[in-house]
Amino acid sequence: MDREFKEFKRRYGEDKSVLDWIAYEEEEKRKKETKIQLRIDNLSSRFEKELNSKMIDDKYPCDNVLDYCDNLEDLEDLDG
């Protein structure tokens, strides 16, 4: 922790306090979590679109993606 604080002071100025460093670390953590959540949302959306197109291609009528995914074996075809 001391090494990280020293690096922070070196990068952003010797006048920075521990409170500045804590605020910086919290902001970086929040940015990282937001980026991860956006990636999760993007992948989920792409996966749902792929499943929906698969249902149309295979002519499996169903009301939603979950009806199509009752059996995990149905998902194996998406990999190839």
C-alpha positions in Angstrom: 0.0 0.0 0.0 2.8 2.4 0.8 4.5 1.7 -2.5 1.2 2.4 -4.3 0.7 5.7 -2.4 4.3 6.8 -3.2 3.7 6.0 -6.9 0.5 8.1 -6.8 2.3 11.0 -5.3 5.1 10.7 -7.9 2.6 10.8 -10.7 0.2 13.4 -9.5 2.3 15.6 -7.2 3.9 15.5 -3.8 1.2 17.7 -2.4 -1.4 14.9 -2.7 -2.7 13.4 0.6 -3.8 10.0 1.5 -7.4 11.1 1.1 -6.7 12.2 -2.5 -5.2 8.8 -3.1 -8.2 7.0 -1.6 -10.6 9.0 -3.7 -8.5 8.2 -6.8 -8.5 4.5 -6.0 -12.2 4.5 -5.5 -12.8 6.3 -8.8 -10.5 3.9 -10.6 -12.4 0.9 -9.1 -15.8 2.4 -10.1 -14.5 3.0 -13.7 -13.3 -0.6 -13.8 -16.6 -2.0 -12.5 -18.5 0.1 -15.0 -16.4 -1.1 -17.9 -16.9 -4.7 -16.8 -20.7 -4.2 -16.5 -20.8 -2.7 -20.0 -18.9 -5.6 -21.4 -21.3 -8.1 -19.7 -24.3 -6.3 -21.0 -22.8 -6.2 -24.5 -22.0 -9.9 -24.5 -25.4 -10.8 -23.1 -27.1 -8.8 -25.8 -24.9 -10.4 -28.5 -25.6 -13.9 -27.1 -29.4 -13.2 -27.1 -29.3 -12.0 -30.7 -27.3 -15.1 -31.7 -29.8 -17.4 -30.0 -32.7 -15.5 -31.6 -31.2 -15.9 -35.0 -30.5 -19.5 -34.3 -34.2 -20.1 -33.5 -35.2 -18.4 -36.7 -32.7 -20.4 -38.8 -33.7 -23.7 -37.2 -37.4 -22.8 -37.4 -38.0 -23.5 -33.7 -41.0 -21.4 -32.8 -40.9 -20.2 -29.2 -41.9 -17.1 -27.3 -38.5 -16.3 -25.8 -34.9 -17.4 -25.6 -35.4 -19.4 -22.4 -37.8 -21.7 -24.1 -35.1 -22.5 -26.6 -32.4 -23.0 -24.0 -34.2 -25.7 -21.9 -31.5 -28.1 -22.9 -27.8 -27.0 -22.8 -27.1 -29.3 -25.8 -28.9 -26.7 -27.9 -26.2 -24.2 -27.1 -23.3 -26.4 -28.4 -24.2 -25.6 -32.0 -23.4 -21.9 -31.4 -19.7 -22.6 -30.9 -19.1 -23.9 -34.3 
